[in-house]
Amino acid sequence: MLEMSLNGVRLAPLDAPEGVTTVTLTDPALPTTTVGGPDLPQERRVVTEIPGPRSRALHGRRSAAVAAGVGSLLPVYVAAAGGGVLVDVDGNSLIDLGSGIGVTGVGNAAAQVVSRAQQQVASFTHTCFMVAPYEGYVDVCEALARLTPGGHPKKSALFNSGAEAVENAVKIARVASGRDAVVVFDHAYHGRTNLTMAMTAKSMPYKHGFGPFAGEVYRAPMSYPFREPAPISGAEAARRATSMIEKSVGADQVACVVVEPVQGEGGFVVPAPGFLPALSGWCRDNDVLLVADEIQAGFCRTGDWFACDHEGVVPDLVTTAKGIAGGLPLAAVTGRAEVMDAVHAGGLGGTYGGNPVACAAALGAIETMREHDLPAAARRLGAMMLGRLGALAERLPAIGEVRGRGAMVAIELVRPGGTEPDAALAGAVSAACHAAGVLTLTCGTYGNVLRLLPPLVIPDALLSEALDVLEDALRSATAG
């Protein structure tokens, strides 16, 4: 039996169902709890202040060893996780409304992910697909061809992170089109590499001090219904954007338009109906490639396999990451076969891209999504959140808007009586939730949005309890 110790907490695996690893969290001052994967008790439990003494001790070690530029929202150090909870080294069990920023939709240790990854680790961990290929990479590319929007022939290339996927999508689009210009949108987030920082809208903390950035990147206005000065339809918002492109760039200079069908870090901005179809039509009419950045919205999160499916939009290229592999690092660009094949041999790749263990995990995650119908689960969870929070918004004027699609829901907080962002309130509400054992995230260009990204396998009762805590935090923070 393998035993591990984390800052005085002994972690020892117990008997578990096939494909599921469990551990025991043991400490003289705490009750013994079986934890790990789907068998982790689905309960909120606060036994120390948050963060507790062991997390604080670990954080002291971290401060001495980890670069200060690597931030953490909540310095609780996790010992086990699964379903809808995170258990820290102090024995606190927090309800997880973040999913590792939308990564663990299938849970933190889904049985199929664990079993496939374990089998692959036992066979081999790496050969480099560009040197000696393997079947798992091909399997993932075949699955992506089936799942992504459109019935046309498709091919994929696999990478490690969402930023890598976006950067490679731009490379592919430039070669295939023979053009240079890239169009992105206000409030967009696409990554932290030099090119993707140029494509990302928000300066602090993502871009500040890191320039100069890559050129030939142009920004267009997004459809952001809550912040429009006057009501505007999705089609009108698309015409506003494409008119700007035509005037300031020239349609014949544009290689691709890159858009998040539902914006992530920018504030879970859901464009007005008709925006994406109209944008797609303009791209088609002008031989511009449409790239859908589905990194946060994809893989069942919005109630469809991909957010583009909601309005039947078929992009030329799709970038994916986050939810694809149940927590292991994997990303992809999937697109029209003739577009993907435009790049010369050796022009795409990377030492670790499509790692065999990550590919095995992805196949297990996709299997879990199908078997448990996670698109339907996302729609059910979304209905719960939007219903509860929508009713609360009618009573709390600090809630400017509740919006979202599926289990990707946002609360935009403002100064009552207008739309002025209230980032301080968002921070206060999030901190109160953390203290009460519920992990929440903030986002948005103005830092005033609470984003809710529960695992798609979270029990309904646990989500309901988390919403109770969130409601109490909102009421307390806005009282008076």
MISETI-64170 format. One record per residue (C-alpha): residue number from 1; x, y, z. Coordinates in nm, 4 decimals, decimal comma. Each point is the difference from the previous one (the first is absolute). Layout:
DRENLO    n        c1        c2        c3
DRENLO  NUM         X         Y         Z
...
This chain:
DRENLO    n        c1        c2        c3
DRENLO    1    0,0000    0,0000    0,0000
DRENLO    2    0,1310    0,3438   -0,0961
DRENLO    3   -0,0178    0,2585    0,2777
DRENLO    4    0,0608    0,3711   -0,0409
DRENLO    5    0,0250    0,2783    0,2543
DRENLO    6   -0,0950    0,3604   -0,0645
DRENLO    7    0,1050    0,2401    0,2771
DRENLO    8   -0,0804   -0,2476    0,2726
DRENLO    9   -0,3152   -0,1376   -0,1616
DRENLO   10    0,0337   -0,3651   -0,0994
DRENLO   11   -0,1611   -0,0975   -0,3296
DRENLO   12   -0,0489   -0,3738   -0,0432
DRENLO   13   -0,1972   -0,1680   -0,2788
DRENLO   14   -0,2857   -0,2298    0,0981
DRENLO   15   -0,1951   -0,2639   -0,1910
DRENLO   16   -0,1966    0,1723   -0,2758
DRENLO   17   -0,2122   -0,0795   -0,3012
DRENLO   18    0,1965   -0,0714   -0,3167
DRENLO   19    0,1392    0,3206   -0,1437
DRENLO   20   -0,0526    0,2048    0,3164
DRENLO   21    0,2748    0,0798    0,2480
DRENLO   22   -0,1010    0,0929    0,3537
DRENLO   23    0,2152    0,1214    0,2862
DRENLO   24   -0,0421    0,0426    0,3729
DRENLO   25    0,0565    0,3393    0,1569
DRENLO   26    0,1283   -0,0767    0,3493
DRENLO   27    0,0938    0,2388    0,2793
DRENLO   28   -0,0328   -0,0339    0,3768
DRENLO   29   -0,2063    0,3188    0,0209
DRENLO   30   -0,2349   -0,0868   -0,2852
DRENLO   31   -0,2447   -0,2787   -0,0762
DRENLO   32    0,1157   -0,2633   -0,2465
DRENLO   33   -0,1633    0,0599   -0,3378
DRENLO   34    0,0138   -0,2112   -0,3123
DRENLO   35    0,0688    0,2331   -0,2875
DRENLO   36    0,0853   -0,0046   -0,3688
DRENLO   37   -0,1872   -0,0053   -0,3274
DRENLO   38   -0,3720   -0,0718   -0,0218
DRENLO   39   -0,0013   -0,1639    0,3463
DRENLO   40    0,0963    0,3238    0,1744
DRENLO   41   -0,2835    0,0988    0,2368
DRENLO   42   -0,2000    0,2725   -0,1708
DRENLO   43   -0,0345    0,2421    0,2872
DRENLO   44    0,1120    0,3444    0,1058
DRENLO   45    0,2031   -0,0245    0,3179
DRENLO   46    0,1923    0,2817    0,1664
DRENLO   47    0,2111   -0,1219    0,2925
DRENLO   48    0,2590    0,2801    0,0164
DRENLO   49    0,0185    0,3579   -0,1156
DRENLO   50    0,0647    0,0189   -0,3740
DRENLO   51    0,2837   -0,0206   -0,0787
DRENLO   52    0,0823   -0,2273    0,2911
DRENLO   53    0,3316   -0,0411    0,1832
DRENLO   54    0,1440   -0,2657   -0,2303
DRENLO   55   -0,0919    0,1961   -0,3104
DRENLO   56    0,1594    0,3093    0,1517
DRENLO   57    0,3159   -0,1967    0,0751
DRENLO   58    0,0130   -0,1266   -0,3568
DRENLO   59   -0,0564    0,3514   -0,1234
DRENLO   60    0,3030    0,1139    0,1954
DRENLO   61    0,2096   -0,2651   -0,1741
DRENLO   62   -0,1508    0,1015   -0,3331
DRENLO   63    0,0937    0,3647    0,0561
DRENLO   64    0,3631   -0,1016    0,0350
DRENLO   65    0,0062   -0,2304   -0,3034
DRENLO   66   -0,2625    0,1081   -0,2555
DRENLO   67    0,0310    0,3150   -0,2108
DRENLO   68   -0,2196    0,2842    0,1246
DRENLO   69   -0,1459    0,0472   -0,3475
DRENLO   70   -0,1870   -0,3307    0,0342
DRENLO   71   -0,3135    0,0972    0,1877
DRENLO   72   -0,2666   -0,2052    0,1768
DRENLO   73   -0,3564    0,1083    0,0630
DRENLO   74   -0,0365   -0,1891    0,3274
DRENLO   75    0,3075   -0,1412    0,1770
DRENLO   76   -0,1556   -0,3245    0,1183
DRENLO   77    0,2121   -0,2991   -0,0914
DRENLO   78   -0,1995   -0,2905   -0,1380
DRENLO   79    0,0489   -0,3582    0,1205
DRENLO   80   -0,2823   -0,1594   -0,2007
DRENLO   81   -0,2863    0,1009   -0,2255
DRENLO   82   -0,2912   -0,1519   -0,1851
DRENLO   83   -0,3627    0,0497   -0,0904
DRENLO   84   -0,0746    0,3513    0,1163
DRENLO   85    0,2455    0,0420    0,2893
DRENLO   86    0,3626    0,0775    0,0780
DRENLO   87    0,1481   -0,1322    0,3259
DRENLO   88    0,2973    0,1936    0,1330
DRENLO   89    0,2888   -0,1107    0,2177
DRENLO   90   -0,1826    0,1269    0,3100
DRENLO   91   -0,3029   -0,2214   -0,0632
DRENLO   92   -0,2295    0,2764   -0,1281
DRENLO   93   -0,2313   -0,1072   -0,2805
DRENLO   94   -0,0831    0,2889   -0,2336
DRENLO   95   -0,2731    0,0020   -0,2623
DRENLO   96    0,1686    0,0587   -0,3338
DRENLO   97   -0,1597    0,2583   -0,2296
DRENLO   98    0,3157    0,0473   -0,2048
DRENLO   99    0,0926   -0,3409   -0,1493
DRENLO  100    0,3612    0,1143   -0,0308
DRENLO  101   -0,1245    0,2810   -0,2291
DRENLO  102   -0,2311   -0,2247   -0,1973
DRENLO  103    0,2358   -0,2965   -0,0307
DRENLO  104   -0,1487   -0,2760    0,2159
DRENLO  105   -0,3488   -0,0177   -0,1445
DRENLO  106    0,0059   -0,3784    0,0350
DRENLO  107    0,1335    0,0287    0,3556
DRENLO  108    0,3518    0,0046    0,1403
DRENLO  109    0,0464   -0,3771   -0,0142
DRENLO  110   -0,2626   -0,1486   -0,2323
DRENLO  111    0,0250   -0,3792   -0,0045
DRENLO  112    0,0512   -0,0267   -0,3770
DRENLO  113    0,2627    0,2738    0,0032
DRENLO  114    0,1891   -0,1622    0,2862
DRENLO  115   -0,0098   -0,3538   -0,1391
DRENLO  116    0,1049    0,0966   -0,3524
DRENLO  117    0,2779    0,2258    0,1247
DRENLO  118    0,1284   -0,2696    0,2378
DRENLO  119    0,0095   -0,2571   -0,2787
DRENLO  120    0,1873    0,2385   -0,2257
DRENLO  121    0,2533    0,0945    0,2673
DRENLO  122    0,0721   -0,3681    0,0500
DRENLO  123    0,0628   -0,0421   -0,3746
DRENLO  124    0,2036    0,3125   -0,0784
DRENLO  125   -0,0109    0,3674    0,0910
DRENLO  126    0,1646    0,1590   -0,3031
DRENLO  127    0,1576   -0,0632   -0,3365
DRENLO  128   -0,0781    0,3350   -0,1716
DRENLO  129   -0,2641   -0,0440   -0,2682
DRENLO  130    0,2284    0,1734   -0,2505
DRENLO  131    0,2644   -0,2699    0,0569
DRENLO  132   -0,1859   -0,3244    0,0664
DRENLO  133   -0,3802    0,0393   -0,0179
DRENLO  134   -0,2666   -0,1922    0,1899
DRENLO  135   -0,3676   -0,0868   -0,0366
DRENLO  136   -0,1393    0,2182    0,2799
DRENLO  137    0,0848    0,3216   -0,1862
DRENLO  138   -0,1857   -0,1275   -0,3067
DRENLO  139   -0,2954   -0,1083    0,2157
DRENLO  140   -0,0346    0,3499    0,1471
DRENLO  141    0,0173    0,1634   -0,3444
DRENLO  142   -0,2688   -0,2371   -0,1277
DRENLO  143   -0,2213    0,0832    0,2989
DRENLO  144    0,0455    0,3731   -0,0605
DRENLO  145   -0,0986   -0,0420   -0,3645
DRENLO  146   -0,3236   -0,1646    0,1118
DRENLO  147   -0,0847    0,2402    0,2828
DRENLO  148    0,0881    0,3484   -0,1260
DRENLO  149   -0,2592    0,1957   -0,2022
DRENLO  150   -0,0594   -0,0893   -0,3649
DRENLO  151   -0,0084   -0,3196   -0,2025
DRENLO  152    0,2864    0,0906   -0,2355
DRENLO  153    0,3334   -0,1873   -0,0041
DRENLO  154    0,2160    0,1185    0,2902
DRENLO  155    0,3491   -0,0485    0,1345
DRENLO  156    0,1640    0,0981    0,3292
DRENLO  157    0,3360    0,0800    0,1540
DRENLO  158    0,0549   -0,0431    0,3740
DRENLO  159    0,1844    0,2316    0,2383
DRENLO  160    0,0376    0,0618    0,3743
DRENLO  161   -0,1948    0,3149    0,0860
DRENLO  162   -0,2755    0,2246   -0,1257
DRENLO  163    0,2465    0,2757   -0,0844
DRENLO  164    0,2006   -0,2416   -0,2142
DRENLO  165   -0,3178   -0,1048   -0,1793
DRENLO  166   -0,0991    0,3593   -0,0779
DRENLO  167    0,3501    0,0903   -0,1157
DRENLO  168    0,0114   -0,3002   -0,2309
DRENLO  169   -0,3479    0,0745   -0,1348
DRENLO  170    0,1293    0,3425   -0,1063
DRENLO  171    0,3058   -0,1588   -0,1607
DRENLO  172   -0,2211   -0,2388   -0,1942
DRENLO  173   -0,2383    0,2752   -0,1061
DRENLO  174    0,2822    0,2203   -0,1247
DRENLO  175    0,1533   -0,2736   -0,2107
DRENLO  176   -0,3346   -0,1188   -0,1372
DRENLO  177   -0,1207    0,3494   -0,0891
DRENLO  178    0,3249    0,1644   -0,1017
DRENLO  179   -0,1014    0,2993    0,2122
DRENLO  180    0,1383    0,1468    0,3232
DRENLO  181   -0,2681    0,1923    0,1917
DRENLO  182   -0,1734   -0,1550    0,3011
DRENLO  183   -0,3224    0,1467    0,1402
DRENLO  184   -0,0987   -0,0508    0,3642
DRENLO  185   -0,2573    0,1666    0,2262
DRENLO  186   -0,0377    0,2285    0,2977
DRENLO  187    0,0066   -0,1912    0,3322
DRENLO  188    0,1688   -0,3000   -0,1661
DRENLO  189    0,2411   -0,2316    0,1771
DRENLO  190    0,2131   -0,2361   -0,2105
DRENLO  191    0,3121   -0,0769    0,2054
DRENLO  192    0,3370    0,1098    0,1366
DRENLO  193    0,2469   -0,0624   -0,2845
DRENLO  194    0,1257    0,3068   -0,1863
DRENLO  195   -0,2483   -0,0343   -0,2866
DRENLO  196   -0,2939   -0,0940    0,2222
DRENLO  197    0,0766    0,2861    0,2381
DRENLO  198   -0,0362    0,2294   -0,3014
DRENLO  199   -0,3342   -0,1647   -0,0680
DRENLO  200   -0,1147    0,0291    0,3629
DRENLO  201   -0,1811    0,3237    0,0873
DRENLO  202    0,0681    0,0443    0,3721
DRENLO  203    0,3322    0,1551    0,0971
DRENLO  204    0,0356   -0,0758    0,3720
DRENLO  205    0,1101   -0,2600    0,0930
DRENLO  206    0,0384   -0,1713   -0,3367
DRENLO  207    0,1919    0,2510   -0,2130
DRENLO  208    0,1347    0,2755    0,2231
DRENLO  209    0,3751    0,0408   -0,0447
DRENLO  210    0,0428   -0,2911   -0,2409
DRENLO  211    0,0028    0,1799   -0,3356
DRENLO  212    0,0728    0,0689   -0,2756
DRENLO  213   -0,2532   -0,2426   -0,1407
DRENLO  214   -0,0504   -0,1692   -0,3350
DRENLO  215   -0,1354    0,2200   -0,2772
DRENLO  216   -0,2867   -0,0230   -0,2477
DRENLO  217   -0,2573   -0,0565    0,2742
DRENLO  218   -0,3109    0,2191   -0,0161
DRENLO  219   -0,2837    0,0351    0,2508
DRENLO  220   -0,3698    0,0275   -0,0848
DRENLO  221   -0,2966    0,0834    0,2260
DRENLO  222   -0,1691   -0,3002    0,1604
DRENLO  223   -0,3704   -0,0541    0,0471
DRENLO  224   -0,0367    0,0595    0,3766
DRENLO  225   -0,3745    0,0552    0,0515
DRENLO  226    0,0238    0,1231    0,3613
DRENLO  227    0,2482    0,2730   -0,0914
DRENLO  228   -0,1454    0,1203   -0,3294
DRENLO  229   -0,0861    0,3735    0,0209
DRENLO  230   -0,3244   -0,0823   -0,1815
DRENLO  231   -0,1697   -0,3293   -0,0863
DRENLO  232    0,1583   -0,1601   -0,3050
DRENLO  233   -0,0697   -0,3354   -0,1613
DRENLO  234    0,2650   -0,2624   -0,0548
DRENLO  235   -0,0079    0,0553   -0,3749
DRENLO  236    0,0431    0,3753    0,0494
DRENLO  237    0,2898   -0,0569    0,2396
DRENLO  238    0,1636   -0,2262   -0,2575
DRENLO  239   -0,0407    0,2673   -0,2697
DRENLO  240    0,1582    0,2535    0,2355
DRENLO  241    0,3008   -0,2293    0,0429
DRENLO  242    0,0389   -0,0952   -0,3648
DRENLO  243   -0,0398    0,3612   -0,1127
DRENLO  244    0,2904    0,0919    0,2273
DRENLO  245    0,2040   -0,2854   -0,1475
DRENLO  246   -0,0718    0,1094   -0,3553
DRENLO  247    0,0901    0,3624    0,0701
DRENLO  248    0,3070   -0,0398    0,2200
DRENLO  249    0,1505   -0,3267   -0,1244
DRENLO  250   -0,1569   -0,1013   -0,3298
DRENLO  251   -0,1814   -0,3288   -0,0362
DRENLO  252    0,2489   -0,1201   -0,2603
DRENLO  253    0,2831    0,0329    0,2549
DRENLO  254   -0,1619   -0,2101    0,2741
DRENLO  255    0,1211   -0,3560    0,0495
DRENLO  256   -0,2435   -0,0815    0,2786
DRENLO  257   -0,2509    0,1304    0,2490
DRENLO  258    0,0493   -0,1605    0,3425
DRENLO  259   -0,3000    0,0081    0,2335
DRENLO  260   -0,1081   -0,1661    0,3222
DRENLO  261   -0,3618   -0,1092   -0,0554
DRENLO  262   -0,0499    0,0780    0,3701
DRENLO  263    0,2813    0,2125    0,1353
DRENLO  264    0,1797   -0,1409    0,3024
DRENLO  265    0,2386    0,2219    0,1936
DRENLO  266   -0,1666    0,3055   -0,1564
DRENLO  267   -0,3069   -0,0572    0,2170
DRENLO  268   -0,1984   -0,2947   -0,1391
DRENLO  269   -0,1365    0,2332   -0,2644
DRENLO  270   -0,2729   -0,1699   -0,2030
DRENLO  271   -0,0386    0,1846   -0,3325
DRENLO  272   -0,3473    0,0964   -0,1137
DRENLO  273   -0,1782   -0,2658   -0,2084
DRENLO  274    0,1000    0,0276   -0,3630
DRENLO  275    0,3447    0,1484    0,0626
DRENLO  276    0,1968   -0,3170   -0,0672
DRENLO  277   -0,2035   -0,1086   -0,3067
DRENLO  278    0,0359    0,3464   -0,1542
DRENLO  279    0,3726    0,0074    0,0729
DRENLO  280    0,0345   -0,3464   -0,1518
DRENLO  281   -0,1867    0,1122   -0,3111
DRENLO  282    0,2289    0,3009   -0,0457
DRENLO  283    0,3078   -0,2207    0,0337
DRENLO  284   -0,1355   -0,2434   -0,2568
DRENLO  285   -0,0866    0,2793   -0,2452
DRENLO  286    0,3503    0,1498    0,0308
DRENLO  287    0,2091   -0,3193    0,0048
DRENLO  288    0,1038    0,0704    0,3578
DRENLO  289    0,0506   -0,2978    0,2295
DRENLO  290   -0,2181   -0,0059    0,3108
DRENLO  291    0,1820   -0,1366    0,3058
DRENLO  292   -0,2178   -0,0922    0,2982
DRENLO  293    0,1922    0,0092    0,3274
DRENLO  294   -0,1961   -0,2666    0,1898
DRENLO  295    0,2681   -0,0487    0,2623
DRENLO  296   -0,2198    0,0951    0,2964
DRENLO  297   -0,3462   -0,0471   -0,1518
DRENLO  298    0,0571   -0,3340   -0,1729
DRENLO  299   -0,0545   -0,3600    0,1044
DRENLO  300   -0,3534    0,0183    0,1344
DRENLO  301    0,0456    0,3072    0,2215
DRENLO  302   -0,2710    0,2115   -0,1668
DRENLO  303   -0,2557   -0,2789   -0,0376
DRENLO  304    0,1158   -0,1032   -0,3466
DRENLO  305    0,3202   -0,1820   -0,0887
DRENLO  306    0,1270    0,3359   -0,1245
DRENLO  307   -0,1360    0,3508    0,0474
DRENLO  308   -0,0150    0,0519   -0,3786
DRENLO  309   -0,2601   -0,2776   -0,0179
DRENLO  310   -0,2555    0,2223    0,1727
DRENLO  311   -0,0566    0,2030   -0,3173
DRENLO  312    0,1220   -0,2549   -0,2517
DRENLO  313    0,3204    0,1895   -0,0776
DRENLO  314    0,2666   -0,2078   -0,1749
DRENLO  315    0,3444    0,1590    0,0349
DRENLO  316    0,2934   -0,0768   -0,2265
DRENLO  317    0,2286   -0,0659    0,2961
DRENLO  318   -0,0812   -0,0837    0,3628
DRENLO  319    0,2434    0,0265    0,2896
DRENLO  320   -0,0557   -0,2183    0,3063
DRENLO  321    0,1761   -0,0679    0,3309
DRENLO  322   -0,1207    0,0218    0,3643
DRENLO  323   -0,2869   -0,2525    0,0150
DRENLO  324    0,1467   -0,2340   -0,2614
DRENLO  325    0,2018   -0,2306    0,2274
DRENLO  326   -0,1410    0,0051    0,3524
DRENLO  327    0,2870    0,2051    0,1422
DRENLO  328    0,2991   -0,1198   -0,2000
DRENLO  329    0,1687    0,2515   -0,2321
DRENLO  330   -0,1266   -0,0383   -0,3546
DRENLO  331   -0,1195    0,2387   -0,2681
DRENLO  332   -0,0959   -0,0222   -0,3649
DRENLO  333   -0,0646    0,1851   -0,3210
DRENLO  334   -0,2656   -0,1713   -0,2081
DRENLO  335   -0,1035    0,1274   -0,3385
DRENLO  336   -0,0895   -0,0521   -0,3602
DRENLO  337    0,2350   -0,2619   -0,1387
DRENLO  338    0,1179    0,2142   -0,2905
DRENLO  339    0,0757    0,2906    0,2352
DRENLO  340    0,1857   -0,2150    0,2515
DRENLO  341    0,2009   -0,1629   -0,2795
DRENLO  342    0,1179    0,3360   -0,1368
DRENLO  343    0,2949    0,0034    0,2429
DRENLO  344    0,3222   -0,1690   -0,1121
DRENLO  345    0,1158   -0,3179    0,1745
DRENLO  346    0,1803    0,0876    0,3207
DRENLO  347   -0,1687    0,3379    0,0296
DRENLO  348   -0,2245   -0,1139    0,2836
DRENLO  349    0,0888   -0,1916    0,3116
DRENLO  350    0,1952    0,0153    0,3234
DRENLO  351    0,1867   -0,2428    0,2189
DRENLO  352   -0,2873   -0,0715    0,2374
DRENLO  353   -0,2978    0,0770   -0,2254
DRENLO  354   -0,2540   -0,2813    0,0177
DRENLO  355    0,1784   -0,1762    0,2865
DRENLO  356   -0,1181   -0,3628    0,0145
DRENLO  357   -0,1204    0,0194    0,3615
DRENLO  358   -0,1961    0,3182   -0,0722
DRENLO  359   -0,1505   -0,1618   -0,3108
DRENLO  360   -0,1090   -0,3012    0,2059
DRENLO  361   -0,1576    0,2338    0,2544
DRENLO  362   -0,1816    0,1862   -0,2762
DRENLO  363   -0,1532   -0,3198   -0,1312
DRENLO  364   -0,1156   -0,0806    0,3527
DRENLO  365   -0,1432    0,3488    0,0444
DRENLO  366   -0,1908   -0,0171   -0,3299
DRENLO  367   -0,1316   -0,3432    0,0986
DRENLO  368   -0,1215    0,1481    0,3301
DRENLO  369   -0,1689    0,2918   -0,1773
DRENLO  370   -0,1903   -0,2386   -0,2259
DRENLO  371   -0,0959   -0,2570    0,2628
DRENLO  372   -0,1264    0,2607    0,2457
DRENLO  373   -0,1474    0,2352   -0,2634
DRENLO  374    0,1880    0,2966    0,1377
DRENLO  375   -0,1543    0,2474   -0,2477
DRENLO  376   -0,3353   -0,0753    0,1639
DRENLO  377    0,1595    0,0251    0,3435
DRENLO  378    0,1376    0,3438   -0,0898
DRENLO  379   -0,3449    0,1164   -0,1084
DRENLO  380   -0,1535   -0,1244    0,3250
DRENLO  381    0,2642    0,1636    0,2172
DRENLO  382   -0,0269    0,3203   -0,2006
DRENLO  383   -0,3757    0,0112    0,0483
DRENLO  384    0,0510   -0,0355    0,3758
DRENLO  385    0,2554    0,2807    0,0138
DRENLO  386   -0,1780    0,2407   -0,2337
DRENLO  387   -0,3330   -0,0556    0,1751
DRENLO  388    0,1330    0,0596    0,3503
DRENLO  389    0,2266    0,2894   -0,0915
DRENLO  390   -0,2485    0,1638   -0,2336
DRENLO  391   -0,2541    0,0163    0,2803
DRENLO  392    0,2651    0,1428    0,2319
DRENLO  393    0,0928    0,2666   -0,2557
DRENLO  394   -0,3540    0,1344    0,0131
DRENLO  395    0,0513    0,0762    0,3708
DRENLO  396    0,3635    0,1170    0,0031
DRENLO  397    0,0697    0,3077   -0,2149
DRENLO  398    0,3751   -0,0638    0,0194
DRENLO  399   -0,0514   -0,2944   -0,2347
DRENLO  400    0,0102    0,1648   -0,3405
DRENLO  401   -0,0522   -0,3201   -0,1950
DRENLO  402   -0,0096   -0,3751    0,0405
DRENLO  403    0,0928   -0,1706   -0,3262
DRENLO  404    0,1466   -0,3135   -0,1431
DRENLO  405   -0,0611   -0,3120   -0,1971
DRENLO  406   -0,0103   -0,3451    0,1515
DRENLO  407    0,2312   -0,0364    0,2994
DRENLO  408    0,1940    0,3137   -0,0940
DRENLO  409   -0,1747    0,2703    0,2015
DRENLO  410    0,1010    0,3515    0,1028
DRENLO  411   -0,1195    0,2651    0,2425
DRENLO  412    0,1065    0,3520   -0,1013
DRENLO  413    0,0126    0,2323    0,3009
DRENLO  414   -0,0474    0,3754   -0,0344
DRENLO  415   -0,0622    0,3137    0,2015
DRENLO  416   -0,3789    0,0086    0,0507
DRENLO  417   -0,1847    0,2177   -0,2465
DRENLO  418    0,2326   -0,0416   -0,2963
DRENLO  419    0,2620   -0,2182   -0,1649
DRENLO  420    0,3137    0,1257    0,1755
DRENLO  421    0,2050   -0,3110    0,0808
DRENLO  422    0,0469   -0,0891    0,3667
DRENLO  423    0,3137   -0,2122    0,0181
DRENLO  424    0,0341    0,0519    0,3756
DRENLO  425   -0,3398   -0,1562    0,0579
DRENLO  426    0,0867   -0,2985   -0,2183
DRENLO  427    0,3168   -0,0519    0,2021
DRENLO  428   -0,1842    0,0294    0,3303
DRENLO  429   -0,2695   -0,2479   -0,1001
DRENLO  430    0,2564   -0,2476   -0,1279
DRENLO  431    0,2036    0,0287    0,3218
DRENLO  432   -0,3117   -0,0617    0,2109
DRENLO  433   -0,0791   -0,3106   -0,2019
DRENLO  434    0,3533   -0,1277    0,0483
DRENLO  435   -0,0184    0,0489    0,3744
DRENLO  436   -0,3244   -0,1996    0,0047
DRENLO  437    0,1443   -0,2877   -0,2036
DRENLO  438   -0,1087    0,0799   -0,3560
DRENLO  439    0,2611    0,0660   -0,2683
DRENLO  440   -0,1081    0,2721   -0,2439
DRENLO  441    0,1900    0,1858   -0,2726
DRENLO  442   -0,0088    0,3568   -0,1216
DRENLO  443    0,0634    0,1219   -0,3535
DRENLO  444   -0,0902    0,2728   -0,2471
DRENLO  445    0,1776    0,2916   -0,1600
DRENLO  446   -0,0928    0,2087    0,3044
DRENLO  447    0,0469   -0,2758    0,2599
DRENLO  448   -0,3645    0,0251    0,1048
DRENLO  449   -0,1370   -0,3350   -0,1151
DRENLO  450   -0,0490   -0,3134    0,2093
DRENLO  451    0,0285   -0,3031   -0,2268
DRENLO  452   -0,1485   -0,3358    0,0899
DRENLO  453    0,1532   -0,3083   -0,1611
DRENLO  454   -0,1033   -0,3009    0,2097
DRENLO  455    0,1106   -0,3452   -0,1087
DRENLO  456   -0,2681   -0,1445   -0,2233
DRENLO  457   -0,0188   -0,3003    0,2347
DRENLO  458   -0,0732    0,2041    0,3137
DRENLO  459   -0,3026   -0,1340    0,1919
DRENLO  460   -0,3032    0,2288   -0,0230
DRENLO  461   -0,0293    0,0224    0,3776
DRENLO  462    0,3616    0,1131    0,0325
DRENLO  463   -0,0468    0,2692   -0,2644
DRENLO  464   -0,3148    0,1158    0,1766
DRENLO  465    0,1939    0,0309    0,3261
DRENLO  466    0,2729    0,1988   -0,1750
DRENLO  467   -0,2643    0,2367   -0,1377
DRENLO  468   -0,1337    0,0447    0,3537
DRENLO  469    0,3463    0,1080    0,1131
DRENLO  470    0,0411    0,2284   -0,3003
DRENLO  471   -0,3395    0,1593    0,0612
DRENLO  472    0,0854    0,0637    0,3654
DRENLO  473    0,3327    0,1542   -0,1024
DRENLO  474   -0,1686    0,2267   -0,2548
DRENLO  475   -0,2659    0,1110    0,2474
DRENLO  476    0,2535    0,0694    0,2752
DRENLO  477    0,2404    0,1862   -0,2277
DRENLO  478   -0,2751    0,2226   -0,1406
DRENLO  479   -0,1880    0,0628    0,3269
DRENLO  480   -0,0432    0,3702    0,0565
